[in-house]
Amino acid sequence: MNSIHASLGNTKHRTLKKTLALLSLPLLATTFSYGIVGSTSSFAAGTIPQATVAKMGTCAWQLAGVSPTVVLTPASAYAGTSDQLTGTDASANMFVSADGIQGTACSWFGGTPAGATITTSIGNNAGFVSTPAAGLDYSFVTGASSLTYAPSSAGCPTGTGTTYTTFSMFGASPLNTTRATVVISKTGSVIGTSTSCLFSPTYTSSIPAGLTPTGTNNLAAPSVTTTLSIQ
């Protein structure tokens, strides 16, 4: 009986050892290392397309349309009383352009847009000389008979940065140094676009009263110089 018991005990012991050995297998398996076998990707070479950039023209102020002859006409036939003369230089224009043609877009390329100044002047002791007789000769020395220059505000609205001044263009020295010029200043032109100012000046003067013309007289006017300068 004891031998049978011992045999059964040995059998149980061997069975337990096998069981423990089997249970230990997964633990041993965790010590194995695994690797993933992959492939290397290939890439095709590419190019960036070429870019071509054209330069816009550089802005510059231009002066155009100044008439070589502005005709002043009287309000009526002279009858011994003061009579006004009036004439307009309708196409006088200053504008920004790259090629001298109005309407051509241009750029200041990030710089400060330049302003422009128009100066109009006459010589000393200027006035009208009548032909064939001297009956309507007069100078621009006095205020009543001065030559007056007025730019048109309709051509260059105040909002564009233009300032207007109406001057009596006295021709006698020393008044010529202070009052014989007319200045129109324009600043703040728009970058990348054309900017224009049609200032269309009007000249007026008054024939003094008390003169005695002979028949029909033509009045020879003084030279007027218009200059554009950059501010």
TANOR-V277028 format. One record per residue. N is the residue number from 1. RES is the residue in one letter. NEAR is the number of other C-alpha atoms within 10 Angstrom. Layout:
N_RES_NEAR / N_RES_NEAR
This chain:
1_M_6 / 2_N_7 / 3_S_8 / 4_I_9 / 5_H_10 / 6_A_11 / 7_S_12 / 8_L_12 / 9_G_12 / 10_N_12 / 11_T_11 / 12_K_12 / 13_H_12 / 14_R_11 / 15_T_12 / 16_L_12 / 17_K_11 / 18_K_12 / 19_T_11 / 20_L_10 / 21_A_11 / 22_L_11 / 23_L_11 / 24_S_11 / 25_L_10 / 26_P_10 / 27_L_9 / 28_L_9 / 29_A_9 / 30_T_8 / 31_T_8 / 32_F_6 / 33_S_6 / 34_Y_6 / 35_G_5 / 36_I_4 / 37_V_5 / 38_G_6 / 39_S_5 / 40_T_4 / 41_S_5 / 42_S_6 / 43_F_5 / 44_A_4 / 45_A_5 / 46_G_6 / 47_T_5 / 48_I_5 / 49_P_6 / 50_Q_5 / 51_A_5 / 52_T_6 / 53_V_5 / 54_A_5 / 55_K_9 / 56_M_14 / 57_G_16 / 58_T_15 / 59_C_26 / 60_A_20 / 61_W_21 / 62_Q_19 / 63_L_19 / 64_A_15 / 65_G_13 / 66_V_18 / 67_S_12 / 68_P_10 / 69_T_10 / 70_V_16 / 71_V_14 / 72_L_17 / 73_T_12 / 74_P_15 / 75_A_11 / 76_S_9 / 77_A_8 / 78_Y_19 / 79_A_12 / 80_G_13 / 81_T_12 / 82_S_16 / 83_D_17 / 84_Q_17 / 85_L_17 / 86_T_17 / 87_G_16 / 88_T_19 / 89_D_19 / 90_A_18 / 91_S_15 / 92_A_19 / 93_N_21 / 94_M_23 / 95_F_23 / 96_V_31 / 97_S_24 / 98_A_20 / 99_D_15 / 100_G_15 / 101_I_13 / 102_Q_17 / 103_G_15 / 104_T_18 / 105_A_19 / 106_C_22 / 107_S_21 / 108_W_18 / 109_F_14 / 110_G_8 / 111_G_8 / 112_T_10 / 113_P_18 / 114_A_16 / 115_G_18 / 116_A_25 / 117_T_20 / 118_I_19 / 119_T_16 / 120_T_19 / 121_S_21 / 122_I_21 / 123_G_18 / 124_N_19 / 125_N_16 / 126_A_23 / 127_G_25 / 128_F_19 / 129_V_19 / 130_S_19 / 131_T_16 / 132_P_13 / 133_A_15 / 134_A_17 / 135_G_16 / 136_L_22 / 137_D_19 / 138_Y_20 / 139_S_19 / 140_F_23 / 141_V_21 / 142_T_14 / 143_G_13 / 144_A_14 / 145_S_23 / 146_S_23 / 147_L_26 / 148_T_21 / 149_Y_23 / 150_A_18 / 151_P_25 / 152_S_18 / 153_S_16 / 154_A_11 / 155_G_17 / 156_C_20 / 157_P_15 / 158_T_12 / 159_G_7 / 160_T_15 / 161_G_14 / 162_T_19 / 163_T_17 / 164_Y_19 / 165_T_13 / 166_T_17 / 167_F_19 / 168_S_24 / 169_M_29 / 170_F_30 / 171_G_25 / 172_A_20 / 173_S_15 / 174_P_12 / 175_L_14 / 176_N_19 / 177_T_14 / 178_T_11 / 179_R_16 / 180_A_24 / 181_T_22 / 182_V_24 / 183_V_20 / 184_I_17 / 185_S_19 / 186_K_25 / 187_T_16 / 188_G_14 / 189_S_22 / 190_V_14 / 191_I_18 / 192_G_18 / 193_T_17 / 194_S_21 / 195_T_22 / 196_S_21 / 197_C_20 / 198_L_20 / 199_F_24 / 200_S_21 / 201_P_23 / 202_T_18 / 203_Y_22 / 204_T_20 / 205_S_26 / 206_S_21 / 207_I_23 / 208_P_20 / 209_A_15 / 210_G_11 / 211_L_17 / 212_T_14 / 213_P_18 / 214_T_13 / 215_G_8 / 216_T_14 / 217_N_17 / 218_N_13 / 219_L_18 / 220_A_12 / 221_A_15 / 222_P_16 / 223_S_13 / 224_V_14 / 225_T_13 / 226_T_16 / 227_T_12 / 228_L_18 / 229_S_13 / 230_I_13 / 231_Q_11
